[in-house]
């Protein structure tokens, strides 16, 4: 009996490998499903060649192995698909299934019209997986870089409950609202970011190119009198920026190379990225994001909205509460929120309520805690969570608008102070020169 090597994932997403001795590859896949695994790769074990130069058993002409490789290679860098593209696909699939079109046919229709090469390949793989006898959720689980655990588990719950079209509609609504909030925040930040980028570029040009040219002019005009202290200060900053950002050393043949300031910034960025990847560094950075001035309020509201909408959508779709909390923890995007969700999970596991650990976390405001408490007592927790999410989406809109309106005058004042300081610094020597000429004329008349 042939042997098959397999790679599969268990219900917790942990990868496991092994070998099965069964009659065929289909039997191996069925055996893995019975064991509670999601197969990602099932290949017949290589057999030693009987004779030198003879093709090995299980291979076709040209050396290609027979059998289906379930570890599909997704085209495109990293195998991911943009959220906007995935959201559109989910909405289209939900519409087709809701209209009564069979799932397999719907996938084939979407595959034909899909322009994104990565998603097109994934849809073909999903259709092949379903044709091979796998469920839709099992096919999705084979592409973790495209479909996260939230997506897979909601589809699985929909399949078990016979309400796949309902779950797909909820998924599409969830993704559309999440994308809408993300788009609003990005759009609100684009204007100030663009203005600051242009402003910093102009100021750098002034300080590195324009201002240094005035140093020699002022030295020749004023002679031994010297320049005003503020002008000296601005010229010194300009000199530092010129000499320590981009330098033209002789050992480099006169080519520009990064100066100490640029190197320092690069080193800081590298250390920051490495630090954020550590457990303690990530915790500190996520805590800072929730409490940072101006932007912290928006980040906090977005995190709370995401938590409520994800948990509410999962529970309302039939996903068990403990499994739903695990998914929410993994998709929280913030360690502080994830730790709070872990505490909620432990509380529910012990048969207690969600409210106590919510309040203890210090992350969720009293209104959210009160509404969750009411939802638990009335048995309408999913609906209450979705109402909280809708409410916080509105608050995010207001917070973003307020942040934008606050940033605009701050940027104007900042630029006015910087540019005004440069102008004043360049005019002070002229004023000193005029005063000096006026004093010379007065002394000449006195003689």
Protein Blocks (a to p, Z undefined) as FASTA:
>chain_A
ZZdddddddfkopacddddddfblklmmmmmmmnopacfbdcddddddfbghiacehiae
hhiaedjdfbbcdedehhiacfklmmmmmmmmmmmmmnopafklmmmmmmmmpmblklmm
mmmmmmmmmmnopafklmmmmmmmlmcfklmmmmmmmmmnopmmmmmmmmmmmmmmmmmm
mmmmmmmmmmmmmmmmmmmmmmmmmmmmmmmmmmmmmmmmnmmnopafklmmmmmmmmmm
mmmmcccdfklnopacddfklmmmmmmmmmmmmmmmpmklmmmmmmmmmmgghjlmmmmm
mmmmmmmmmmmmmmmnopafklmmmmmmmmnopaklmmmmmmmmmmmmnopafklmmmmn
omacfklmmmmmmmmmnopmmmmmmmmmmmmmmmmmmmmmmmmmmmmmmmmmmmmmmmmm
mmmmmmmmmmmmmmmmmmmmmmmmmZZ
